[in-house]
Amino acid sequence: MVKMTQEDREYFKNGVKTLCGTELVFAIRVIEDKDMKKGIDSKDLEFMKKELGRQAGAIWAKLLRALKKHDFKEAEKILTGGTGE
């Protein structure tokens, strides 16, 4: 069983903030994998889910703002991490 250090948690928390929608879905699928869950401490798993959930909310808010403005290039960038061009 692998446990995260405080440094690991900070690194994860800061890294999650940079994820686009596609990367977020991938990260969630990785930690939800049944084989992966076996090797992660339950408290660390809850921490990761919480941080990914926060980012999901942030992405959703940004996406809604972009769509409200009819800024489809920005919406694409939010979802895919691309340049929107």
PDB file of N, CA, C and O in Angstrom, chain B, residues numbered from 101:
ATOM      1  N   MET B 101       0.846  -1.180   0.000  1.00  0.00           N
ATOM      2  CA  MET B 101       0.000   0.000   0.000  1.00  0.00           C
ATOM      3  C   MET B 101       0.892   1.245   0.000  1.00  0.00           C
ATOM      4  O   MET B 101       1.804   1.365   0.819  1.00  0.00           O
ATOM      5  N   VAL B 102       0.626   2.144  -0.904  1.00  0.00           N
ATOM      6  CA  VAL B 102       1.399   3.371  -1.023  1.00  0.00           C
ATOM      7  C   VAL B 102       0.634   4.505  -0.343  1.00  0.00           C
ATOM      8  O   VAL B 102      -0.567   4.675  -0.557  1.00  0.00           O
ATOM      9  N   LYS B 103       1.339   5.271   0.471  1.00  0.00           N
ATOM     10  CA  LYS B 103       0.735   6.429   1.132  1.00  0.00           C
ATOM     11  C   LYS B 103       1.401   7.691   0.618  1.00  0.00           C
ATOM     12  O   LYS B 103       2.605   7.723   0.364  1.00  0.00           O
ATOM     13  N   MET B 104       0.590   8.731   0.470  1.00  0.00           N
ATOM     14  CA  MET B 104       1.095  10.014  -0.005  1.00  0.00           C
ATOM     15  C   MET B 104       1.689  10.809   1.158  1.00  0.00           C
ATOM     16  O   MET B 104       1.159  10.804   2.269  1.00  0.00           O
ATOM     17  N   THR B 105       2.793  11.486   0.876  1.00  0.00           N
ATOM     18  CA  THR B 105       3.357  12.410   1.849  1.00  0.00           C
ATOM     19  C   THR B 105       2.647  13.755   1.680  1.00  0.00           C
ATOM     20  O   THR B 105       1.877  13.942   0.738  1.00  0.00           O
ATOM     21  N   GLN B 106       2.908  14.677   2.587  1.00  0.00           N
ATOM     22  CA  GLN B 106       2.327  16.020   2.456  1.00  0.00           C
ATOM     23  C   GLN B 106       2.816  16.678   1.171  1.00  0.00           C
ATOM     24  O   GLN B 106       2.067  17.396   0.510  1.00  0.00           O
ATOM     25  N   GLU B 107       4.068  16.430   0.824  1.00  0.00           N
ATOM     26  CA  GLU B 107       4.628  16.967  -0.418  1.00  0.00           C
ATOM     27  C   GLU B 107       3.894  16.382  -1.632  1.00  0.00           C
ATOM     28  O   GLU B 107       3.597  17.102  -2.585  1.00  0.00           O
ATOM     29  N   ASP B 108       3.606  15.086  -1.593  1.00  0.00           N
ATOM     30  CA  ASP B 108       2.851  14.436  -2.667  1.00  0.00           C
ATOM     31  C   ASP B 108       1.471  15.063  -2.817  1.00  0.00           C
ATOM     32  O   ASP B 108       1.002  15.310  -3.928  1.00  0.00           O
ATOM     33  N   ARG B 109       0.833  15.315  -1.685  1.00  0.00           N
ATOM     34  CA  ARG B 109      -0.518  15.902  -1.713  1.00  0.00           C
ATOM     35  C   ARG B 109      -0.499  17.304  -2.330  1.00  0.00           C
ATOM     36  O   ARG B 109      -1.366  17.642  -3.136  1.00  0.00           O
ATOM     37  N   GLU B 110       0.477  18.104  -1.953  1.00  0.00           N
ATOM     38  CA  GLU B 110       0.591  19.454  -2.517  1.00  0.00           C
ATOM     39  C   GLU B 110       0.850  19.384  -4.017  1.00  0.00           C
ATOM     40  O   GLU B 110       0.259  20.139  -4.789  1.00  0.00           O
ATOM     41  N   TYR B 111       1.721  18.490  -4.423  1.00  0.00           N
ATOM     42  CA  TYR B 111       2.036  18.322  -5.838  1.00  0.00           C
ATOM     43  C   TYR B 111       0.785  17.900  -6.610  1.00  0.00           C
ATOM     44  O   TYR B 111       0.507  18.431  -7.685  1.00  0.00           O
ATOM     45  N   PHE B 112       0.047  16.961  -6.068  1.00  0.00           N
ATOM     46  CA  PHE B 112      -1.185  16.499  -6.712  1.00  0.00           C
ATOM     47  C   PHE B 112      -2.205  17.638  -6.791  1.00  0.00           C
ATOM     48  O   PHE B 112      -2.791  17.885  -7.845  1.00  0.00           O
ATOM     49  N   LYS B 113      -2.406  18.315  -5.684  1.00  0.00           N
ATOM     50  CA  LYS B 113      -3.384  19.406  -5.614  1.00  0.00           C
ATOM     51  C   LYS B 113      -3.072  20.504  -6.630  1.00  0.00           C
ATOM     52  O   LYS B 113      -3.972  20.992  -7.313  1.00  0.00           O
ATOM     53  N   ASN B 114      -1.809  20.889  -6.730  1.00  0.00           N
ATOM     54  CA  ASN B 114      -1.418  21.922  -7.690  1.00  0.00           C
ATOM     55  C   ASN B 114      -1.506  21.419  -9.121  1.00  0.00           C
ATOM     56  O   ASN B 114      -1.881  22.171 -10.019  1.00  0.00           O
ATOM     57  N   GLY B 115      -1.167  20.169  -9.340  1.00  0.00           N
ATOM     58  CA  GLY B 115      -1.244  19.600 -10.683  1.00  0.00           C
ATOM     59  C   GLY B 115      -2.663  19.479 -11.194  1.00  0.00           C
ATOM     60  O   GLY B 115      -2.920  19.698 -12.378  1.00  0.00           O
ATOM     61  N   VAL B 116      -3.586  19.132 -10.314  1.00  0.00           N
ATOM     62  CA  VAL B 116      -4.986  18.974 -10.702  1.00  0.00           C
ATOM     63  C   VAL B 116      -5.558  20.293 -11.226  1.00  0.00           C
ATOM     64  O   VAL B 116      -6.409  20.298 -12.116  1.00  0.00           O
ATOM     65  N   LYS B 117      -5.091  21.392 -10.678  1.00  0.00           N
ATOM     66  CA  LYS B 117      -5.598  22.706 -11.077  1.00  0.00           C
ATOM     67  C   LYS B 117      -5.288  23.047 -12.532  1.00  0.00           C
ATOM     68  O   LYS B 117      -5.893  23.962 -13.090  1.00  0.00           O
ATOM     69  N   THR B 118      -4.366  22.331 -13.146  1.00  0.00           N
ATOM     70  CA  THR B 118      -3.991  22.625 -14.533  1.00  0.00           C
ATOM     71  C   THR B 118      -4.689  21.710 -15.543  1.00  0.00           C
ATOM     72  O   THR B 118      -4.496  21.861 -16.749  1.00  0.00           O
ATOM     73  N   LEU B 119      -5.493  20.768 -15.061  1.00  0.00           N
ATOM     74  CA  LEU B 119      -6.111  19.798 -15.965  1.00  0.00           C
ATOM     75  C   LEU B 119      -7.239  20.400 -16.788  1.00  0.00           C
ATOM     76  O   LEU B 119      -8.027  21.207 -16.295  1.00  0.00           O
ATOM     77  N   CYS B 120      -7.302  19.992 -18.048  1.00  0.00           N
ATOM     78  CA  CYS B 120      -8.455  20.333 -18.877  1.00  0.00           C
ATOM     79  C   CYS B 120      -9.515  19.241 -18.654  1.00  0.00           C
ATOM     80  O   CYS B 120      -9.270  18.277 -17.929  1.00  0.00           O
ATOM     81  N   GLY B 121     -10.660  19.390 -19.262  1.00  0.00           N
ATOM     82  CA  GLY B 121     -11.743  18.430 -19.088  1.00  0.00           C
ATOM     83  C   GLY B 121     -11.374  17.013 -19.475  1.00  0.00           C
ATOM     84  O   GLY B 121     -11.700  16.069 -18.755  1.00  0.00           O
ATOM     85  N   THR B 122     -10.702  16.851 -20.593  1.00  0.00           N
ATOM     86  CA  THR B 122     -10.312  15.524 -21.067  1.00  0.00           C
ATOM     87  C   THR B 122      -9.324  14.871 -20.100  1.00  0.00           C
ATOM     88  O   THR B 122      -9.460  13.692 -19.775  1.00  0.00           O
ATOM     89  N   GLU B 123      -8.347  15.622 -19.648  1.00  0.00           N
ATOM     90  CA  GLU B 123      -7.366  15.089 -18.705  1.00  0.00           C
ATOM     91  C   GLU B 123      -8.020  14.726 -17.375  1.00  0.00           C
ATOM     92  O   GLU B 123      -7.642  13.744 -16.737  1.00  0.00           O
ATOM     93  N   LEU B 124      -8.996  15.519 -16.963  1.00  0.00           N
ATOM     94  CA  LEU B 124      -9.702  15.253 -15.720  1.00  0.00           C
ATOM     95  C   LEU B 124     -10.441  13.918 -15.797  1.00  0.00           C
ATOM     96  O   LEU B 124     -10.377  13.116 -14.866  1.00  0.00           O
ATOM     97  N   VAL B 125     -11.134  13.683 -16.895  1.00  0.00           N
ATOM     98  CA  VAL B 125     -11.846  12.410 -17.074  1.00  0.00           C
ATOM     99  C   VAL B 125     -10.861  11.251 -17.020  1.00  0.00           C
ATOM    100  O   VAL B 125     -11.134  10.234 -16.383  1.00  0.00           O
ATOM    101  N   PHE B 126      -9.726  11.396 -17.679  1.00  0.00           N
ATOM    102  CA  PHE B 126      -8.714  10.349 -17.673  1.00  0.00           C
ATOM    103  C   PHE B 126      -8.212  10.091 -16.249  1.00  0.00           C
ATOM    104  O   PHE B 126      -8.098   8.938 -15.831  1.00  0.00           O
ATOM    105  N   ALA B 127      -7.913  11.156 -15.509  1.00  0.00           N
ATOM    106  CA  ALA B 127      -7.400  11.010 -14.141  1.00  0.00           C
ATOM    107  C   ALA B 127      -8.419  10.302 -13.249  1.00  0.00           C
ATOM    108  O   ALA B 127      -8.050   9.456 -12.434  1.00  0.00           O
ATOM    109  N   ILE B 128      -9.672  10.638 -13.399  1.00  0.00           N
ATOM    110  CA  ILE B 128     -10.723   9.987 -12.611  1.00  0.00           C
ATOM    111  C   ILE B 128     -10.792   8.505 -12.951  1.00  0.00           C
ATOM    112  O   ILE B 128     -10.906   7.661 -12.062  1.00  0.00           O
ATOM    113  N   ARG B 129     -10.722   8.195 -14.237  1.00  0.00           N
ATOM    114  CA  ARG B 129     -10.772   6.785 -14.648  1.00  0.00           C
ATOM    115  C   ARG B 129      -9.584   6.007 -14.096  1.00  0.00           C
ATOM    116  O   ARG B 129      -9.728   4.839 -13.733  1.00  0.00           O
ATOM    117  N   VAL B 130      -8.423   6.630 -14.027  1.00  0.00           N
ATOM    118  CA  VAL B 130      -7.231   5.952 -13.495  1.00  0.00           C
ATOM    119  C   VAL B 130      -7.414   5.624 -12.017  1.00  0.00           C
ATOM    120  O   VAL B 130      -7.163   4.491 -11.607  1.00  0.00           O
ATOM    121  N   ILE B 131      -7.843   6.586 -11.215  1.00  0.00           N
ATOM    122  CA  ILE B 131      -7.953   6.309  -9.779  1.00  0.00           C
ATOM    123  C   ILE B 131      -9.159   5.438  -9.455  1.00  0.00           C
ATOM    124  O   ILE B 131      -9.201   4.821  -8.391  1.00  0.00           O
ATOM    125  N   GLU B 132     -10.135   5.376 -10.347  1.00  0.00           N
ATOM    126  CA  GLU B 132     -11.298   4.516 -10.135  1.00  0.00           C
ATOM    127  C   GLU B 132     -11.064   3.081 -10.594  1.00  0.00           C
ATOM    128  O   GLU B 132     -11.894   2.210 -10.334  1.00  0.00           O
ATOM    129  N   ASP B 133      -9.955   2.823 -11.269  1.00  0.00           N
ATOM    130  CA  ASP B 133      -9.634   1.481 -11.726  1.00  0.00           C
ATOM    131  C   ASP B 133      -9.506   0.551 -10.521  1.00  0.00           C
ATOM    132  O   ASP B 133      -8.822   0.876  -9.551  1.00  0.00           O
ATOM    133  N   LYS B 134     -10.158  -0.593 -10.583  1.00  0.00           N
ATOM    134  CA  LYS B 134     -10.188  -1.495  -9.422  1.00  0.00           C
ATOM    135  C   LYS B 134      -8.793  -1.962  -9.011  1.00  0.00           C
ATOM    136  O   LYS B 134      -8.523  -2.115  -7.820  1.00  0.00           O
ATOM    137  N   ASP B 135      -7.913  -2.188  -9.969  1.00  0.00           N
ATOM    138  CA  ASP B 135      -6.554  -2.613  -9.625  1.00  0.00           C
ATOM    139  C   ASP B 135      -5.764  -1.474  -8.995  1.00  0.00           C
ATOM    140  O   ASP B 135      -4.943  -1.697  -8.105  1.00  0.00           O
ATOM    141  N   MET B 136      -6.012  -0.267  -9.455  1.00  0.00           N
ATOM    142  CA  MET B 136      -5.319   0.901  -8.910  1.00  0.00           C
ATOM    143  C   MET B 136      -5.771   1.162  -7.473  1.00  0.00           C
ATOM    144  O   MET B 136      -4.959   1.505  -6.614  1.00  0.00           O
ATOM    145  N   LYS B 137      -7.069   0.997  -7.218  1.00  0.00           N
ATOM    146  CA  LYS B 137      -7.603   1.246  -5.881  1.00  0.00           C
ATOM    147  C   LYS B 137      -6.948   0.364  -4.832  1.00  0.00           C
ATOM    148  O   LYS B 137      -6.821   0.764  -3.674  1.00  0.00           O
ATOM    149  N   LYS B 138      -6.538  -0.819  -5.222  1.00  0.00           N
ATOM    150  CA  LYS B 138      -5.927  -1.754  -4.273  1.00  0.00           C
ATOM    151  C   LYS B 138      -4.609  -1.223  -3.714  1.00  0.00           C
ATOM    152  O   LYS B 138      -4.247  -1.546  -2.582  1.00  0.00           O
ATOM    153  N   GLY B 139      -3.893  -0.422  -4.481  1.00  0.00           N
ATOM    154  CA  GLY B 139      -2.588   0.056  -4.064  1.00  0.00           C
ATOM    155  C   GLY B 139      -2.578   1.434  -3.440  1.00  0.00           C
ATOM    156  O   GLY B 139      -1.522   1.927  -3.044  1.00  0.00           O
ATOM    157  N   ILE B 140      -3.744   2.067  -3.346  1.00  0.00           N
ATOM    158  CA  ILE B 140      -3.816   3.436  -2.822  1.00  0.00           C
ATOM    159  C   ILE B 140      -4.492   3.420  -1.459  1.00  0.00           C
ATOM    160  O   ILE B 140      -5.536   2.794  -1.279  1.00  0.00           O
ATOM    161  N   ASP B 141      -3.893   4.110  -0.509  1.00  0.00           N
ATOM    162  CA  ASP B 141      -4.485   4.263   0.814  1.00  0.00           C
ATOM    163  C   ASP B 141      -5.855   4.918   0.687  1.00  0.00           C
ATOM    164  O   ASP B 141      -6.021   5.840  -0.111  1.00  0.00           O
ATOM    165  N   SER B 142      -6.833   4.461   1.454  1.00  0.00           N
ATOM    166  CA  SER B 142      -8.208   4.961   1.332  1.00  0.00           C
ATOM    167  C   SER B 142      -8.312   6.460   1.618  1.00  0.00           C
ATOM    168  O   SER B 142      -9.101   7.155   0.978  1.00  0.00           O
ATOM    169  N   LYS B 143      -7.533   6.961   2.563  1.00  0.00           N
ATOM    170  CA  LYS B 143      -7.564   8.400   2.857  1.00  0.00           C
ATOM    171  C   LYS B 143      -6.987   9.195   1.687  1.00  0.00           C
ATOM    172  O   LYS B 143      -7.489  10.268   1.352  1.00  0.00           O
ATOM    173  N   ASP B 144      -5.945   8.674   1.076  1.00  0.00           N
ATOM    174  CA  ASP B 144      -5.357   9.337  -0.084  1.00  0.00           C
ATOM    175  C   ASP B 144      -6.324   9.301  -1.267  1.00  0.00           C
ATOM    176  O   ASP B 144      -6.424  10.272  -2.018  1.00  0.00           O
ATOM    177  N   LEU B 145      -7.028   8.198  -1.431  1.00  0.00           N
ATOM    178  CA  LEU B 145      -8.011   8.084  -2.511  1.00  0.00           C
ATOM    179  C   LEU B 145      -9.116   9.118  -2.334  1.00  0.00           C
ATOM    180  O   LEU B 145      -9.522   9.766  -3.298  1.00  0.00           O
ATOM    181  N   GLU B 146      -9.600   9.275  -1.114  1.00  0.00           N
ATOM    182  CA  GLU B 146     -10.626  10.287  -0.837  1.00  0.00           C
ATOM    183  C   GLU B 146     -10.099  11.692  -1.114  1.00  0.00           C
ATOM    184  O   GLU B 146     -10.812  12.526  -1.671  1.00  0.00           O
ATOM    185  N   PHE B 147      -8.850  11.954  -0.725  1.00  0.00           N
ATOM    186  CA  PHE B 147      -8.228  13.245  -0.993  1.00  0.00           C
ATOM    187  C   PHE B 147      -8.177  13.514  -2.497  1.00  0.00           C
ATOM    188  O   PHE B 147      -8.524  14.605  -2.948  1.00  0.00           O
ATOM    189  N   MET B 148      -7.743  12.519  -3.267  1.00  0.00           N
ATOM    190  CA  MET B 148      -7.646  12.685  -4.720  1.00  0.00           C
ATOM    191  C   MET B 148      -9.019  12.925  -5.336  1.00  0.00           C
ATOM    192  O   MET B 148      -9.166  13.782  -6.206  1.00  0.00           O
ATOM    193  N   LYS B 149     -10.018  12.182  -4.895  1.00  0.00           N
ATOM    194  CA  LYS B 149     -11.373  12.366  -5.417  1.00  0.00           C
ATOM    195  C   LYS B 149     -11.890  13.773  -5.106  1.00  0.00           C
ATOM    196  O   LYS B 149     -12.530  14.407  -5.945  1.00  0.00           O
ATOM    197  N   LYS B 150     -11.610  14.250  -3.905  1.00  0.00           N
ATOM    198  CA  LYS B 150     -12.040  15.594  -3.497  1.00  0.00           C
ATOM    199  C   LYS B 150     -11.404  16.659  -4.387  1.00  0.00           C
ATOM    200  O   LYS B 150     -12.085  17.571  -4.858  1.00  0.00           O
ATOM    201  N   GLU B 151     -10.103  16.541  -4.613  1.00  0.00           N
ATOM    202  CA  GLU B 151      -9.405  17.527  -5.442  1.00  0.00           C
ATOM    203  C   GLU B 151      -9.865  17.458  -6.905  1.00  0.00           C
ATOM    204  O   GLU B 151     -10.028  18.492  -7.552  1.00  0.00           O
ATOM    205  N   LEU B 152     -10.071  16.259  -7.416  1.00  0.00           N
ATOM    206  CA  LEU B 152     -10.573  16.123  -8.789  1.00  0.00           C
ATOM    207  C   LEU B 152     -11.992  16.667  -8.896  1.00  0.00           C
ATOM    208  O   LEU B 152     -12.357  17.245  -9.921  1.00  0.00           O
ATOM    209  N   GLY B 153     -12.789  16.491  -7.860  1.00  0.00           N
ATOM    210  CA  GLY B 153     -14.143  17.047  -7.841  1.00  0.00           C
ATOM    211  C   GLY B 153     -14.133  18.565  -7.863  1.00  0.00           C
ATOM    212  O   GLY B 153     -14.949  19.185  -8.544  1.00  0.00           O
ATOM    213  N   ARG B 154     -13.224  19.157  -7.131  1.00  0.00           N
ATOM    214  CA  ARG B 154     -13.096  20.629  -7.144  1.00  0.00           C
ATOM    215  C   ARG B 154     -12.755  21.127  -8.550  1.00  0.00           C
ATOM    216  O   ARG B 154     -13.320  22.108  -9.031  1.00  0.00           O
ATOM    217  N   GLN B 155     -11.818  20.427  -9.197  1.00  0.00           N
ATOM    218  CA  GLN B 155     -11.427  20.835 -10.547  1.00  0.00           C
ATOM    219  C   GLN B 155     -12.580  20.633 -11.521  1.00  0.00           C
ATOM    220  O   GLN B 155     -12.767  21.437 -12.433  1.00  0.00           O
ATOM    221  N   ALA B 156     -13.345  19.577 -11.337  1.00  0.00           N
ATOM    222  CA  ALA B 156     -14.511  19.353 -12.203  1.00  0.00           C
ATOM    223  C   ALA B 156     -15.479  20.525 -12.085  1.00  0.00           C
ATOM    224  O   ALA B 156     -16.027  20.987 -13.085  1.00  0.00           O
ATOM    225  N   GLY B 157     -15.686  21.002 -10.866  1.00  0.00           N
ATOM    226  CA  GLY B 157     -16.557  22.158 -10.661  1.00  0.00           C
ATOM    227  C   GLY B 157     -15.999  23.409 -11.316  1.00  0.00           C
ATOM    228  O   GLY B 157     -16.749  24.187 -11.906  1.00  0.00           O
ATOM    229  N   ALA B 158     -14.706  23.606 -11.221  1.00  0.00           N
ATOM    230  CA  ALA B 158     -14.068  24.780 -11.840  1.00  0.00           C
ATOM    231  C   ALA B 158     -14.174  24.713 -13.358  1.00  0.00           C
ATOM    232  O   ALA B 158     -14.464  25.714 -14.013  1.00  0.00           O
ATOM    233  N   ILE B 159     -13.940  23.531 -13.910  1.00  0.00           N
ATOM    234  CA  ILE B 159     -14.044  23.366 -15.372  1.00  0.00           C
ATOM    235  C   ILE B 159     -15.474  23.631 -15.817  1.00  0.00           C
ATOM    236  O   ILE B 159     -15.699  24.316 -16.814  1.00  0.00           O
ATOM    237  N   TRP B 160     -16.432  23.095 -15.089  1.00  0.00           N
ATOM    238  CA  TRP B 160     -17.835  23.284 -15.437  1.00  0.00           C
ATOM    239  C   TRP B 160     -18.206  24.773 -15.417  1.00  0.00           C
ATOM    240  O   TRP B 160     -18.888  25.252 -16.322  1.00  0.00           O
ATOM    241  N   ALA B 161     -17.764  25.495 -14.399  1.00  0.00           N
ATOM    242  CA  ALA B 161     -18.064  26.926 -14.306  1.00  0.00           C
ATOM    243  C   ALA B 161     -17.449  27.696 -15.477  1.00  0.00           C
ATOM    244  O   ALA B 161     -18.102  28.552 -16.075  1.00  0.00           O
ATOM    245  N   LYS B 162     -16.181  27.385 -15.801  1.00  0.00           N
ATOM    246  CA  LYS B 162     -15.523  28.053 -16.936  1.00  0.00           C
ATOM    247  C   LYS B 162     -16.240  27.733 -18.243  1.00  0.00           C
ATOM    248  O   LYS B 162     -16.432  28.607 -19.088  1.00  0.00           O
ATOM    249  N   LEU B 163     -16.630  26.481 -18.397  1.00  0.00           N
ATOM    250  CA  LEU B 163     -17.317  26.063 -19.616  1.00  0.00           C
ATOM    251  C   LEU B 163     -18.651  26.786 -19.766  1.00  0.00           C
ATOM    252  O   LEU B 163     -18.981  27.259 -20.853  1.00  0.00           O
ATOM    253  N   LEU B 164     -19.406  26.872 -18.699  1.00  0.00           N
ATOM    254  CA  LEU B 164     -20.690  27.573 -18.762  1.00  0.00           C
ATOM    255  C   LEU B 164     -20.522  29.050 -19.102  1.00  0.00           C
ATOM    256  O   LEU B 164     -21.303  29.601 -19.877  1.00  0.00           O
ATOM    257  N   ARG B 165     -19.501  29.695 -18.523  1.00  0.00           N
ATOM    258  CA  ARG B 165     -19.243  31.104 -18.846  1.00  0.00           C
ATOM    259  C   ARG B 165     -18.898  31.265 -20.325  1.00  0.00           C
ATOM    260  O   ARG B 165     -19.382  32.184 -20.986  1.00  0.00           O
ATOM    261  N   ALA B 166     -18.061  30.370 -20.836  1.00  0.00           N
ATOM    262  CA  ALA B 166     -17.674  30.455 -22.252  1.00  0.00           C
ATOM    263  C   ALA B 166     -18.875  30.223 -23.161  1.00  0.00           C
ATOM    264  O   ALA B 166     -19.049  30.926 -24.156  1.00  0.00           O
ATOM    265  N   LEU B 167     -19.694  29.247 -22.825  1.00  0.00           N
ATOM    266  CA  LEU B 167     -20.866  28.958 -23.664  1.00  0.00           C
ATOM    267  C   LEU B 167     -21.890  30.094 -23.601  1.00  0.00           C
ATOM    268  O   LEU B 167     -22.541  30.409 -24.598  1.00  0.00           O
ATOM    269  N   LYS B 168     -22.024  30.697 -22.439  1.00  0.00           N
ATOM    270  CA  LYS B 168     -22.954  31.822 -22.294  1.00  0.00           C
ATOM    271  C   LYS B 168     -22.546  32.981 -23.198  1.00  0.00           C
ATOM    272  O   LYS B 168     -23.395  33.703 -23.722  1.00  0.00           O
ATOM    273  N   LYS B 169     -21.228  33.151 -23.373  1.00  0.00           N
ATOM    274  CA  LYS B 169     -20.706  34.206 -24.249  1.00  0.00           C
ATOM    275  C   LYS B 169     -20.630  33.764 -25.708  1.00  0.00           C
ATOM    276  O   LYS B 169     -20.226  34.535 -26.579  1.00  0.00           O
ATOM    277  N   HIS B 170     -21.024  32.517 -25.966  1.00  0.00           N
ATOM    278  CA  HIS B 170     -20.925  31.923 -27.309  1.00  0.00           C
ATOM    279  C   HIS B 170     -19.476  31.891 -27.786  1.00  0.00           C
ATOM    280  O   HIS B 170     -19.199  32.016 -28.978  1.00  0.00           O
ATOM    281  N   ASP B 171     -18.567  31.723 -26.846  1.00  0.00           N
ATOM    282  CA  ASP B 171     -17.144  31.635 -27.153  1.00  0.00           C
ATOM    283  C   ASP B 171     -16.774  30.153 -27.255  1.00  0.00           C
ATOM    284  O   ASP B 171     -16.261  29.555 -26.310  1.00  0.00           O
ATOM    285  N   PHE B 172     -17.046  29.587 -28.415  1.00  0.00           N
ATOM    286  CA  PHE B 172     -16.883  28.153 -28.606  1.00  0.00           C
ATOM    287  C   PHE B 172     -15.408  27.742 -28.685  1.00  0.00           C
ATOM    288  O   PHE B 172     -15.062  26.608 -28.354  1.00  0.00           O
ATOM    289  N   LYS B 173     -14.555  28.643 -29.115  1.00  0.00           N
ATOM    290  CA  LYS B 173     -13.122  28.337 -29.122  1.00  0.00           C
ATOM    291  C   LYS B 173     -12.612  28.206 -27.691  1.00  0.00           C
ATOM    292  O   LYS B 173     -11.817  27.315 -27.390  1.00  0.00           O
ATOM    293  N   GLU B 174     -13.060  29.079 -26.826  1.00  0.00           N
ATOM    294  CA  GLU B 174     -12.664  28.990 -25.415  1.00  0.00           C
ATOM    295  C   GLU B 174     -13.247  27.730 -24.781  1.00  0.00           C
ATOM    296  O   GLU B 174     -12.577  27.072 -23.986  1.00  0.00           O
ATOM    297  N   ALA B 175     -14.477  27.391 -25.122  1.00  0.00           N
ATOM    298  CA  ALA B 175     -15.096  26.171 -24.598  1.00  0.00           C
ATOM    299  C   ALA B 175     -14.295  24.938 -25.017  1.00  0.00           C
ATOM    300  O   ALA B 175     -14.080  24.028 -24.216  1.00  0.00           O
ATOM    301  N   GLU B 176     -13.861  24.917 -26.264  1.00  0.00           N
ATOM    302  CA  GLU B 176     -13.053  23.801 -26.744  1.00  0.00           C
ATOM    303  C   GLU B 176     -11.731  23.742 -25.979  1.00  0.00           C
ATOM    304  O   GLU B 176     -11.270  22.661 -25.613  1.00  0.00           O
ATOM    305  N   LYS B 177     -11.128  24.896 -25.742  1.00  0.00           N
ATOM    306  CA  LYS B 177      -9.867  24.943 -25.017  1.00  0.00           C
ATOM    307  C   LYS B 177     -10.045  24.405 -23.588  1.00  0.00           C
ATOM    308  O   LYS B 177      -9.184  23.681 -23.089  1.00  0.00           O
ATOM    309  N   ILE B 178     -11.126  24.746 -22.950  1.00  0.00           N
ATOM    310  CA  ILE B 178     -11.415  24.282 -21.596  1.00  0.00           C
ATOM    311  C   ILE B 178     -11.559  22.768 -21.563  1.00  0.00           C
ATOM    312  O   ILE B 178     -11.088  22.109 -20.636  1.00  0.00           O
ATOM    313  N   LEU B 179     -12.204  22.231 -22.569  1.00  0.00           N
ATOM    314  CA  LEU B 179     -12.441  20.790 -22.609  1.00  0.00           C
ATOM    315  C   LEU B 179     -11.240  19.983 -23.064  1.00  0.00           C
ATOM    316  O   LEU B 179     -11.005  18.887 -22.555  1.00  0.00           O
ATOM    317  N   THR B 180     -10.484  20.498 -24.002  1.00  0.00           N
ATOM    318  CA  THR B 180      -9.416  19.706 -24.594  1.00  0.00           C
ATOM    319  C   THR B 180      -8.016  20.175 -24.239  1.00  0.00           C
ATOM    320  O   THR B 180      -7.049  19.448 -24.465  1.00  0.00           O
ATOM    321  N   GLY B 181      -7.892  21.356 -23.696  1.00  0.00           N
ATOM    322  CA  GLY B 181      -6.581  21.894 -23.372  1.00  0.00           C
ATOM    323  C   GLY B 181      -5.873  22.486 -24.563  1.00  0.00           C
ATOM    324  O   GLY B 181      -4.739  22.953 -24.447  1.00  0.00           O
ATOM    325  N   GLY B 182      -6.539  22.474 -25.726  1.00  0.00           N
ATOM    326  CA  GLY B 182      -5.946  23.024 -26.939  1.00  0.00           C
ATOM    327  C   GLY B 182      -5.926  24.536 -26.915  1.00  0.00           C
ATOM    328  O   GLY B 182      -6.317  25.161 -25.928  1.00  0.00           O
ATOM    329  N   THR B 183      -5.481  25.104 -27.981  1.00  0.00           N
ATOM    330  CA  THR B 183      -5.387  26.566 -28.053  1.00  0.00           C
ATOM    331  C   THR B 183      -6.720  27.203 -28.396  1.00  0.00           C
ATOM    332  O   THR B 183      -6.879  28.414 -28.244  1.00  0.00           O
ATOM    333  N   GLY B 184      -7.673  26.421 -28.851  1.00  0.00           N
ATOM    334  CA  GLY B 184      -8.973  26.978 -29.237  1.00  0.00           C
ATOM    335  C   GLY B 184      -8.932  27.612 -30.598  1.00  0.00           C
ATOM    336  O   GLY B 184      -9.868  28.316 -30.979  1.00  0.00           O
ATOM    337  N   GLU B 185      -7.871  27.382 -31.345  1.00  0.00           N
ATOM    338  CA  GLU B 185      -7.738  27.969 -32.686  1.00  0.00           C
ATOM    339  C   GLU B 185      -7.961  26.932 -33.752  1.00  0.00           C
ATOM    340  O   GLU B 185      -7.889  27.243 -34.941  1.00  0.00           O
TER     341      GLU B 185
END
